[in-house]
């Protein structure tokens, strides 16, 4: 699959079945700075934040970002397209697994961080991971695709820690791991979060940047300490 041209802006970004999960695709400016944040819950559901970044010093990028920020009707259309694209991916996954992945309604917020405009889509992804006793295992749909066109960040459920991760992440803390865009995933992709024994859990997350701290606070709503 090919990544949509950057000049198409946000309208193409929301068509995830075309652009986010990639087979063989060239990296774009969008992929370098954008993120796909997955915060797992103990029941296998996940809160997901999908971000797209815009260089506000570039007139074209600024115009697209301001259109998203100021046009409620546009945001509603974009959110619906995102939800439909992610549900299409879920429907394909449902044919291969024994659970029903389902994508809830998406919402959009915009944030300005210095000279960068950030558009964040949040949605609830039901049954994304498998619950196996005290373990929450994330594999599909990421293991079906060669790569993701943006940074993937996975956070363990609150109180859990990551005990097995493949492929090796670029950055890892006790309960969070990240891979840069176009990291090769494939069938070996798996993230296992385990509930530790009472009294053994300690805080040790990695600093993943100001934009992530801002987004996890704004969209996910769970406080995490960052050094």
C-alpha positions, 0 to 999 in steps of 0.5 A: 500500500502507498502512503498518501501524498503529504499535499492531500493533507488531513482528508487523506490521512483519515482514510486509514485503510489506504494510508496508515498501515503500510506494505511497502511505503516511503517515509513522509514528513507526516510519518516522522512526527505523527503518532499512534498511541495505544493505551491498553485496559485490563479487559483488552479494550484500548484508548487510542489517540491518532495524531497528525502534525502540521508545520505552522511555519509552512503556509499550506500546512497552516491553512489545513490545520486552521481549517480543521481547527475552525471548521466543525463540520469538517471535523465531524466528517474527518472523525467519521471517516477515521472511524470507518477506516479503523472499523474496516481494519477491525472487520478484516481482523475479525475474520481471523480471530475469535473475538470482535474488534469494534471501533467507537465514535472518534472525536477530534481536538487540536493543539498548538505546540510551539510551531507545530499544530497537532490534530488528535483523533481519539477513539475506543477500540474494543477487544483490541488485545487478548486477556490471558489470565494476568496478561494482556496481549496485543498482536493483531492487527499490527502483526498483519501489516508490514509497518505503520507509517508513524510512531507507535506508542503502546502503554500497559494498563494501569498497574501493569508492566510490559514483560515481553515485546517484539520486535525490540522497541526503540524506546522502552520503560516499565509500562510504555514502549515505542517504535518509529514509523516504518519499523518492520512488524510482521507476524512477530509483533507482540506486546505482553503486559502483565499484572505484577505481584502486589508491592512489586510495581514501581514507576519507570516510564520513559520520556517520550516528548512534550507532545505525547505528555500533552496528548495523553493528558488531553485525550486519554486522561490518565496521569503519568509521571515523566522524568 
